């Protein structure tokens, strides 16, 4: 695994993944990477169904890079969840053959919770939007500062 970002086309959609063991939030850019929007929450099913979902997502949306959120401690040290997210990113690359970058996702969930609270949504509606909004915040941060990537997987040699 390298710390440098993989070589990716200057245009093309980037998808962010707010990794979870039960639910995965997904956000995506437009092809010019001007806007990023929440796409959906994916409820995990089985390895084969998850693989089919992400292969179809990559193909239908023409994704050129996945950005997987890496939950790190305030100190910057990685956690058990960080390890799980890195394993997921490795699986995602092997499944879709789309390069994967990892990005610090500290504070994305708390920011998303605050935004949803301010929007005055019911608890049920806040929960329904939380993971994909977290992914959108992660993707926005990545677009603003891709140099803060915490490693990537761009080839099978990584």
C-alpha positions in Angstrom: 0.0 0.0 0.0 1.4 3.4 -0.9 1.0 6.8 0.7 0.8 8.5 -2.6 -2.5 8.9 -4.4 -3.0 6.6 -7.4 -2.7 8.2 -10.8 -6.3 9.0 -11.6 -7.8 10.7 -14.6 -8.3 14.5 -14.2 -12.0 14.0 -14.9 -14.4 11.3 -13.9 -16.5 10.5 -10.9 -15.1 9.9 -7.4 -17.2 8.0 -4.9 -16.7 8.3 -1.1 -17.6 5.4 1.2 -18.5 5.8 4.8 -17.7 2.3 5.8 -19.8 0.4 8.3 -20.3 -3.3 9.1 -24.1 -3.0 8.7 -24.6 0.1 6.5 -22.3 2.0 4.1 -23.0 5.6 3.2 -22.0 6.6 -0.4 -21.5 10.0 -1.9 -20.4 10.8 -5.5 -19.1 13.7 -7.5 -20.2 14.8 -10.9 -17.7 14.0 -13.7 -16.0 17.4 -13.5 -15.8 17.1 -9.7 -17.4 20.4 -9.0 -20.3 19.0 -6.9 -20.5 16.1 -4.6 -23.8 14.7 -3.5 -25.1 12.0 -1.2 -26.0 9.0 -3.3 -27.4 6.4 -1.0 -27.0 4.2 2.0 -26.3 0.6 1.2 -27.3 -2.1 3.7 -24.8 -4.9 3.6 -26.1 -8.3 2.7 -23.5 -10.9 1.9 -20.0 -10.8 0.3 -21.4 -11.8 -3.1 -24.3 -9.3 -3.1 -22.0 -6.6 -1.7 -19.5 -7.3 -4.5 -22.3 -7.2 -7.2 -23.5 -3.9 -5.8 -20.1 -2.2 -5.8 -19.2 -3.6 -9.3 -22.5 -2.2 -10.7 -22.0 1.1 -8.9 -18.5 1.5 -10.3 -19.6 0.6 -13.8 -22.9 2.5 -13.9 -21.5 5.7 -12.3 -18.2 5.3 -14.2 -16.2 5.7 -10.9 -12.5 6.4 -11.4 -11.6 6.4 -7.6 -13.2 5.3 -4.4 -12.3 7.3 -1.2 -12.8 5.1 1.9 -13.2 7.0 5.2 -10.6 5.9 7.8 -11.7 6.3 11.4 -8.7 7.4 13.3 -8.3 8.5 17.0 -7.9 12.2 17.8 -4.2 11.5 18.2 -4.1 10.3 14.6 -3.4 6.7 15.5 -5.4 4.1 13.8 -8.0 1.9 15.5 -9.5 -1.5 15.0 -12.2 0.1 12.8 -9.4 1.7 10.8 -8.0 -1.8 10.1 -11.5 -3.0 9.1 -11.9 0.0 6.8 -8.5 -0.7 5.2 -9.5 -4.4 4.7 -12.7 -3.2 3.1 -10.8 -0.9 0.8 -8.5 -3.7 -0.3 -11.6 -5.9 -1.0 -13.2 -3.0 -2.8 -10.2 -2.6 -5.1 -10.0 -6.3 -5.7 -13.7 -6.5 -6.5 -14.0 -3.4 -8.8 -10.4 -2.8 -10.0 -11.0 0.9 -9.2 -8.2 2.6 -7.3 -9.0 3.3 -3.6 -7.7 6.1 -1.5 -8.1 6.3 2.3 -9.0 9.6 4.0 -9.3 10.7 7.6 -12.9 10.7 8.5 -12.6 12.2 12.0 -15.6 14.5 12.7 -17.6 13.6 9.6 -20.3 11.8 11.5 -20.5 14.5 14.2 -20.7 17.2 11.5 -23.4 15.3 9.7 -25.4 14.8 13.0 -25.1 18.6 13.7 -26.3 19.5 10.1 -29.2 17.0 10.3 -30.2 18.3 13.8 -30.2 21.9 12.5 -32.4 20.8 9.6 -35.1 19.9 12.0 -35.6 16.4 10.7 -37.2 13.7 12.7 -34.9 11.1 14.3 -35.9 8.5 11.8 -35.1 10.8 8.8 -31.8 11.9 10.4 -30.8 8.3 10.8 -31.8 7.5 7.2 -29.5 10.3 5.9 -26.6 10.2 8.3 -24.2 7.8 6.6 -24.5 9.2 3.1 -24.2 12.8 4.5 -21.0 11.6 6.3 -19.7 10.3 3.0 -20.5 13.6 1.3 -18.6 15.6 4.0 -15.7 13.1 3.6 -15.7 13.5 -0.2 -15.8 17.3 0.1 -12.8 17.3 2.4 -10.9 15.0 0.0 -11.7 17.2 -3.0 -10.5 20.3 -1.0 -7.2 18.6 0.2 -6.4 15.3 -1.6 -2.8 15.5 -0.3 -4.0 14.5 3.2 -4.8 11.0 1.9 -3.8 8.2 4.3 -2.6 5.8 1.6 -4.1 4.1 -1.4 -4.4 0.9 -3.3 -4.0 1.3 -7.0 -2.4 -2.0 -8.1 -2.3 -5.6 -6.9 1.4 -5.1 -5.9 0.4 -2.6 -3.1 
